């Protein structure tokens, strides 16, 4: 996600600075090059040698005649993004007042003067975060276009945001924003229909593909709503494989009917819908009491409504991206089925894939348009990017 991005990392004197090494490793794992800048207070928590080892670059601990701030964040400087993580209340207040008496605040002043994107990740005790002056400083700097990554409020502390949230914010700040100002709704995961108070009828979808699309759209500047069906059936908040979702407003649902109704509400004023969820094709009347084991049972299934048809009826002009999963494994069959759905619901395009990729990180898919079909093979994150770029191209000509 951060391939080719140069990140100047400012570290200040919050105890959350102990997480700096882990954060640097994650940034580099995602493809970024990192150079560290530290305040004196930060050096009392993490030794500069530690940051040097993690980044594999020299660390700036003072501004000298080499004008390191200009080298990093000046016109034609090295950095694509200046990230301050963690940022103390002291540092946020100084940036808002244009006080640059530390290497970090001097780099921030320089970056703001040269339009280098700045991402600030606050971390402090909650009473400090709630101080009117700190909140005023955050609002002031936010108006300048600085990206703030909200802290996690836990145990009376405004803790540093997750690595996922920080990575997404950097990618959004550093990259092009072809979807800026657009509202995108993405459905993900599986729905479940209650058989009795214990059992449900569901499917194998993990929701990874929908989350990849939502993340890719967010990184490209979109305002994203993720309508997420239960997985396994577990809500997203308890799915250890999902992690947090800093890139979207999440609305969790369980049944197909709930998925349709929540998506309908989310699509009011939306610019695009990506229907990636594996919505159950059948529902049934749930038994009031648990069905006893050891007996044969016949379940009467009824067809559920098709989400894309329901939304199309409400929003005839809305660009909708559909997904079509098949088990045949034959490309011609997949394309034919995708084009049938494409025509029936007047979709922008359809992503056709084989059921064997459900739950996997890697995928194989066909992006099927009315006149052609493009093959994709790689990660679901990569496919999410392809889908987001296609959406941007469609919206740009409307």
Backbone torsions as a table, in degrees:
resi	resn	phi	psi	omega
1	UNK	NA	-26.5	-177.2
2	UNK	-114.9	25.2	-179.3
3	UNK	-57.9	126.2	176.9
4	UNK	80.4	5.2	-178.2
5	UNK	-94.1	127.1	176.4
6	UNK	-93.3	119.1	-177.2
7	UNK	-113.6	117.2	169.3
8	UNK	-87.5	119.6	-174.3
9	UNK	-104.9	113.0	175.4
10	UNK	-89.6	127.4	-179.2
11	UNK	-116.4	125.5	-178.7
12	UNK	-116.0	-179.7	-166.8
13	UNK	-83.2	42.2	169.6
14	UNK	-90.0	149.2	177.7
15	UNK	-61.8	-20.8	176.8
16	UNK	-65.1	-8.4	176.2
17	UNK	-61.9	-17.7	177.7
18	UNK	-64.8	-17.9	179.4
19	UNK	-88.6	2.8	-174.8
20	UNK	-58.5	-44.4	-177.1
21	UNK	-62.0	-45.6	178.8
22	UNK	-60.2	-41.6	-179.6
23	UNK	-64.6	-44.3	179.3
24	UNK	-60.9	-43.6	179.3
25	UNK	-60.6	-39.9	179.5
26	UNK	-67.8	-41.0	178.2
27	UNK	-62.0	-43.4	-179.8
28	UNK	-69.7	-36.6	177.5
29	UNK	-62.6	-32.4	178.3
30	UNK	-82.1	-1.7	174.2
31	UNK	111.7	-2.8	-176.0
32	UNK	-81.7	153.1	166.5
33	UNK	-98.7	136.4	-173.0
34	UNK	-127.9	137.2	170.9
35	UNK	-128.4	136.2	-173.8
36	UNK	-94.8	147.7	173.3
37	UNK	-133.8	129.1	-173.1
38	UNK	-129.3	145.0	170.7
39	UNK	-84.9	166.3	176.5
40	UNK	-61.0	-40.1	-180.0
41	UNK	-63.7	-38.6	178.3
42	UNK	-63.9	-35.5	-179.8
43	UNK	-66.2	-20.7	175.7
44	UNK	-77.7	-11.4	-179.5
45	UNK	-108.9	-43.0	-179.5
46	UNK	-128.6	128.6	-179.4
47	UNK	-72.2	139.6	178.3
48	UNK	-55.8	-30.6	177.8
49	UNK	-61.7	-34.5	179.1
50	UNK	-64.3	-44.3	179.3
51	UNK	-68.4	-37.6	177.1
52	UNK	-61.6	-43.2	179.0
53	UNK	-63.6	-42.2	-177.3
54	UNK	-68.0	-40.3	-176.0
55	UNK	-87.4	-21.1	-173.6
56	UNK	62.8	30.9	177.4
57	UNK	-141.8	156.6	174.2
58	UNK	-60.8	149.5	-178.9
59	UNK	-107.9	135.4	177.7
60	UNK	-85.4	117.3	177.6
61	UNK	-117.3	-7.5	173.7
62	UNK	-157.3	153.1	177.3
63	UNK	-93.3	120.2	-176.8
64	UNK	-116.6	-167.1	177.7
65	UNK	-65.0	-10.7	176.2
66	UNK	-79.6	-1.2	179.3
67	UNK	42.5	62.0	-176.8
68	UNK	-58.7	-32.6	-179.3
69	UNK	-64.7	-35.7	178.6
70	UNK	-74.0	-39.5	178.1
71	UNK	-60.6	-38.6	-178.1
72	UNK	-82.3	-49.8	-167.4
73	UNK	-122.6	7.3	179.3
74	UNK	-79.6	-175.5	174.5
75	UNK	-57.6	130.6	-176.8
76	UNK	60.4	25.8	178.3
77	UNK	-73.8	172.7	-174.7
78	UNK	-69.8	-38.0	-169.1
79	UNK	-77.6	137.3	168.8
80	UNK	-88.7	-26.9	178.8
81	UNK	-145.1	140.3	170.2
82	UNK	-106.2	112.9	-178.4
83	UNK	-104.6	129.5	174.5
84	UNK	-113.0	107.5	-175.8
85	UNK	-150.6	112.7	0.4
86	UNK	-84.0	158.2	176.1
87	UNK	-113.4	124.9	178.7
88	UNK	-81.6	166.4	174.4
89	UNK	-59.4	-39.3	179.2
90	UNK	-59.0	-46.3	-177.8
91	UNK	-68.7	-42.2	179.2
92	UNK	-60.7	-43.9	179.5
93	UNK	-63.4	-40.0	179.3
94	UNK	-66.2	-40.9	179.0
95	UNK	-61.8	-42.2	-179.9
96	UNK	-63.7	-31.0	-178.4
97	UNK	-95.3	5.2	-178.9
98	UNK	59.9	35.1	174.0
99	UNK	-93.9	124.9	-177.9
100	UNK	-127.3	75.6	-177.7
101	UNK	-109.1	14.0	172.1
102	UNK	-135.1	161.3	177.0
103	UNK	-56.6	-34.7	-178.8
104	UNK	-70.7	-46.9	-178.8
105	UNK	-69.6	-31.5	176.5
106	UNK	-66.4	-41.1	175.7
107	UNK	-65.2	-37.0	179.2
108	UNK	-65.2	-44.8	177.9
109	UNK	-59.0	-42.8	180.0
110	UNK	-65.6	-45.4	-179.3
111	UNK	-62.2	-42.8	179.9
112	UNK	-66.0	-30.1	178.7
113	UNK	-77.5	-19.4	-177.9
114	UNK	-113.3	8.0	179.2
115	UNK	64.4	26.4	168.3
116	UNK	-73.4	128.1	-178.8
117	UNK	-57.1	136.2	179.6
118	UNK	-118.4	130.3	177.0
119	UNK	-120.3	125.0	-177.2
120	UNK	-116.4	131.4	-178.4
121	UNK	-119.7	94.8	-176.7
122	UNK	-68.3	149.6	173.1
123	UNK	-155.6	118.8	-176.1
124	UNK	-168.7	176.0	173.2
125	UNK	-69.4	148.7	-174.1
126	UNK	-57.9	-42.1	178.4
127	UNK	-58.9	-33.6	177.3
128	UNK	-69.7	-40.2	179.2
129	UNK	-65.5	-29.2	-178.9
130	UNK	-87.4	-3.1	-179.3
131	UNK	-61.4	132.2	-178.2
132	UNK	-55.0	-36.9	-180.0
133	UNK	-68.1	-37.5	178.1
134	UNK	-67.8	-44.5	178.9
135	UNK	-63.2	-38.1	177.4
136	UNK	-65.4	-39.8	178.6
137	UNK	-65.2	-41.1	178.0
138	UNK	-61.7	-45.0	179.2
139	UNK	-61.9	-41.6	-178.6
140	UNK	-64.0	-46.9	-177.9
141	UNK	-70.3	-34.4	177.0
142	UNK	-60.4	-37.8	179.1
143	UNK	-66.2	-20.5	177.8
144	UNK	-82.1	-2.1	179.1
145	UNK	98.8	5.9	177.0
146	UNK	-71.5	138.4	178.8
147	UNK	-91.7	118.3	175.0
148	UNK	-98.5	135.1	175.8
149	UNK	-103.7	111.7	-173.4
150	UNK	-59.0	139.6	177.4
151	UNK	-75.0	166.0	172.6
152	UNK	-90.8	121.4	-178.4
153	UNK	-88.9	107.4	-178.3
154	UNK	-146.2	139.4	171.6
155	UNK	55.0	36.5	179.3
156	UNK	73.9	17.1	-178.7
157	UNK	-128.5	147.7	170.2
158	UNK	-95.3	88.0	-172.5
159	UNK	-78.8	154.3	-179.8
160	UNK	-57.2	141.4	-178.1
161	UNK	-64.1	164.7	179.5
162	UNK	-67.3	158.7	177.2
163	UNK	-60.8	-36.8	178.6
164	UNK	-60.9	-43.8	-180.0
165	UNK	-64.3	-40.5	-179.0
166	UNK	-67.9	-44.7	179.5
167	UNK	-60.1	-45.3	-179.5
168	UNK	-63.0	-39.8	179.2
169	UNK	-65.2	-40.0	178.3
170	UNK	-64.8	-46.3	-179.4
171	UNK	-61.2	-40.2	179.0
172	UNK	-66.0	-40.5	-178.3
173	UNK	-72.2	-36.4	-172.4
174	UNK	-85.4	-29.0	-172.1
175	UNK	-91.9	174.2	173.5
176	UNK	-66.4	157.5	-176.3
177	UNK	-125.8	65.5	-178.5
178	UNK	-67.0	-15.4	179.5
179	UNK	-106.7	14.5	179.7
180	UNK	-59.2	132.0	-179.9
181	UNK	85.2	-4.6	-179.4
182	UNK	-94.0	145.4	175.7
183	UNK	-106.9	120.2	-176.8
184	UNK	-118.0	130.7	174.8
185	UNK	-107.1	130.3	179.5
186	UNK	-125.2	132.8	171.8
187	UNK	-100.7	146.1	-178.4
188	UNK	-149.0	166.9	174.5
189	UNK	81.8	-165.9	-178.6
190	UNK	-117.4	150.1	170.8
191	UNK	-97.4	164.3	-179.7
192	UNK	-139.2	139.3	177.4
193	UNK	-112.9	131.7	-176.5
194	UNK	-71.6	127.2	173.6
195	UNK	-90.6	-45.2	174.6
196	UNK	-154.5	-175.7	-177.6
197	UNK	-60.9	-12.0	-177.2
198	UNK	-109.9	-40.6	-169.5
199	UNK	-103.9	152.1	175.2
200	UNK	-134.5	158.8	173.1
201	UNK	-104.5	117.5	-175.1
202	UNK	-144.4	-161.8	179.6
203	UNK	-143.3	-175.8	-169.8
204	UNK	-90.1	5.5	-176.1
205	UNK	-63.1	138.4	178.2
206	UNK	-96.7	-19.4	-175.7
207	UNK	85.5	0.2	-177.5
208	UNK	-62.3	-38.8	-176.8
209	UNK	-67.0	-45.0	179.3
210	UNK	-62.3	-40.7	179.0
211	UNK	-66.1	-35.6	178.0
212	UNK	-64.1	-40.6	178.4
213	UNK	-66.4	-44.7	-179.6
214	UNK	-60.5	-44.0	179.5
215	UNK	-63.0	-43.8	-178.8
216	UNK	-64.4	-39.2	178.6
217	UNK	-67.4	-39.8	178.0
218	UNK	-62.2	-46.2	-179.6
219	UNK	-59.3	-31.3	179.6
220	UNK	-88.5	13.0	170.0
221	UNK	103.0	-1.5	-175.0
222	UNK	-77.8	156.9	168.6
223	UNK	-94.5	114.5	-167.3
224	UNK	-113.4	135.0	169.7
225	UNK	-113.6	127.7	-180.0
226	UNK	-109.9	113.8	175.7
227	UNK	-94.8	107.8	-168.0
228	UNK	-110.5	123.9	174.3
229	UNK	-83.2	154.4	-178.0
230	UNK	-58.1	151.0	-179.8
231	UNK	-120.0	106.8	168.6
232	UNK	103.9	-14.3	-4.0
233	UNK	-96.8	104.7	178.5
234	UNK	-123.4	145.0	175.4
235	UNK	-68.0	157.2	-177.2
236	UNK	-57.4	-36.9	-176.0
237	UNK	-63.3	-22.0	-179.7
238	UNK	-108.9	7.8	-179.8
239	UNK	-88.7	105.1	-175.2
240	UNK	-63.3	-21.6	179.8
241	UNK	-82.8	-15.1	-175.9
242	UNK	-86.2	-34.9	-174.8
243	UNK	68.5	-167.6	178.6
244	UNK	-81.9	167.8	-176.9
245	UNK	-126.1	76.8	-177.2
246	UNK	-76.4	-9.3	-173.2
247	UNK	-96.8	3.8	-177.0
248	UNK	-156.3	154.2	167.7
249	UNK	-82.8	118.5	-172.4
250	UNK	-97.3	133.2	172.0
251	UNK	-123.6	113.9	-176.3
252	UNK	-91.5	139.1	179.9
253	UNK	-136.4	169.4	178.0
254	UNK	-120.8	-55.8	-173.5
255	UNK	-90.2	166.4	176.9
256	UNK	-61.2	-41.1	179.8
257	UNK	-62.2	-41.7	177.5
258	UNK	-65.2	-39.8	178.0
259	UNK	-59.6	-45.6	-178.6
260	UNK	-65.1	-46.9	-176.3
261	UNK	-67.1	-42.4	179.9
262	UNK	-67.1	-39.1	177.4
263	UNK	-66.1	-39.6	177.1
264	UNK	-58.1	-44.1	179.3
265	UNK	-66.1	-42.1	-178.2
266	UNK	-66.7	-28.5	-176.3
267	UNK	-79.9	-7.0	175.5
268	UNK	-64.6	114.7	-177.8
269	UNK	82.9	1.0	179.7
270	UNK	-76.9	158.7	179.4
271	UNK	-101.5	-21.6	-178.9
272	UNK	-154.9	147.8	170.8
273	UNK	-122.0	131.5	172.0
274	UNK	-113.7	110.1	-175.3
275	UNK	-94.8	81.9	-176.9
276	UNK	-97.9	-9.3	-177.8
277	UNK	-67.9	148.9	173.6
278	UNK	-92.7	88.6	-175.6
279	UNK	-84.4	131.8	-178.2
280	UNK	-59.0	137.2	179.3
281	UNK	-82.0	-13.8	-175.1
282	UNK	-135.0	147.8	172.9
283	UNK	-129.0	175.6	-178.9
284	UNK	-158.0	165.6	177.7
285	UNK	-81.8	118.0	-175.8
286	UNK	-71.1	139.1	175.2
287	UNK	-73.8	144.6	-179.5
288	UNK	-70.3	-38.0	-179.3
289	UNK	-115.5	159.3	-179.9
290	UNK	-60.0	135.6	175.1
291	UNK	-74.6	125.0	-178.2
292	UNK	-70.1	139.8	179.1
293	UNK	-72.9	164.6	177.0
294	UNK	86.3	11.8	178.4
295	UNK	-133.3	151.0	175.7
296	UNK	-76.0	138.2	-177.4
297	UNK	-132.1	137.3	173.9
298	UNK	-109.1	125.7	179.2
299	UNK	-106.1	131.5	177.7
300	UNK	-95.4	113.7	-175.9
301	UNK	-99.1	141.7	176.3
302	UNK	-120.2	143.7	-179.8
303	UNK	-67.2	141.3	173.9
304	UNK	-91.7	160.7	176.8
305	UNK	-69.9	154.1	177.0
306	UNK	-88.1	123.4	-176.0
307	UNK	-58.6	-47.0	-176.0
308	UNK	-64.8	-32.3	177.1
309	UNK	-69.9	-39.4	179.5
310	UNK	-65.4	-44.7	-179.4
311	UNK	-69.7	-37.4	178.6
312	UNK	-61.3	-37.9	178.1
313	UNK	-64.0	-35.6	179.2
314	UNK	-77.9	-38.2	-173.6
315	UNK	-128.4	81.4	-176.4
316	UNK	-59.8	-26.7	-174.6
317	UNK	-96.8	-5.9	-172.7
318	UNK	-72.8	125.6	173.1
319	UNK	-65.6	124.7	-179.1
320	UNK	-123.6	131.6	174.6
321	UNK	-103.7	124.7	-179.5
322	UNK	-104.0	161.9	173.5
323	UNK	-122.4	141.8	179.8
324	UNK	-134.3	116.6	-179.8
325	UNK	-104.8	130.6	179.8
326	UNK	-126.3	162.7	178.0
327	UNK	-112.8	-5.6	-175.7
328	UNK	-67.9	-34.5	-178.2
329	UNK	77.4	3.0	-179.0
330	UNK	-99.0	123.6	-175.1
331	UNK	-60.5	-43.0	-177.8
332	UNK	-62.2	-38.2	177.8
333	UNK	-67.5	-42.8	179.5
334	UNK	-62.0	-42.8	180.0
335	UNK	-65.9	-42.0	-180.0
336	UNK	-62.7	-44.8	179.2
337	UNK	-66.0	-39.0	179.2
338	UNK	-64.6	-41.1	-178.8
339	UNK	-69.6	-30.0	176.1
340	UNK	-63.9	-44.7	177.4
341	UNK	-66.7	-40.1	178.9
342	UNK	-56.2	-47.4	-178.2
343	UNK	-73.5	-39.9	-176.2
344	UNK	-62.4	-41.9	-175.3
345	UNK	-105.1	6.6	179.8
346	UNK	52.9	56.3	-176.9
347	UNK	-85.6	158.8	176.2
348	UNK	-68.1	-48.4	171.9
349	UNK	-165.3	169.4	-178.2
350	UNK	-126.0	136.3	173.6
351	UNK	-97.0	114.1	-178.9
352	UNK	-104.9	130.4	178.0
353	UNK	-143.5	169.5	-179.3
354	UNK	-91.7	144.5	-177.9
355	UNK	-60.8	-18.8	-177.3
356	UNK	-65.7	-16.9	-177.7
357	UNK	-89.5	-1.7	-179.5
358	UNK	-59.2	127.5	178.0
359	UNK	85.2	-11.3	-178.3
360	UNK	-87.8	160.9	175.6
361	UNK	-84.5	-27.6	177.6
362	UNK	-95.4	153.3	-178.3
363	UNK	-148.2	160.9	171.2
364	UNK	-129.1	131.4	-175.1
365	UNK	-151.2	163.5	173.9
366	UNK	-121.7	126.7	173.8
367	UNK	-92.8	104.7	-169.5
368	UNK	-100.7	118.8	174.3
369	UNK	-107.7	178.8	-177.3
370	UNK	-62.3	-36.5	-173.8
371	UNK	-108.3	-17.5	-177.1
372	UNK	-149.8	173.6	177.8
373	UNK	-143.4	130.5	-179.3
374	UNK	-109.3	133.5	179.0
375	UNK	-84.3	145.2	173.4
376	UNK	-136.2	136.8	173.6
377	UNK	-141.8	123.1	-177.9
378	UNK	163.7	-151.6	-178.5
379	UNK	-79.8	158.3	175.0
380	UNK	-66.9	-29.2	174.4
381	UNK	-63.6	-40.8	177.6
382	UNK	-65.0	-41.9	178.2
383	UNK	-66.0	-37.0	176.3
384	UNK	-58.7	-40.2	176.9
385	UNK	-64.3	-41.1	177.7
386	UNK	-61.5	-41.8	-179.6
387	UNK	-66.5	-43.7	179.2
388	UNK	-62.4	-40.7	178.3
389	UNK	-64.9	-38.6	177.8
390	UNK	-65.4	-38.7	177.5
391	UNK	-63.2	-44.2	179.3
392	UNK	-60.2	-40.9	179.7
393	UNK	-64.7	-40.3	179.7
394	UNK	-65.4	-46.3	-177.7
395	UNK	-68.2	-28.5	-177.3
396	UNK	-69.4	-21.3	-178.2
397	UNK	-101.9	1.3	-179.3
398	UNK	-88.9	NA	NA
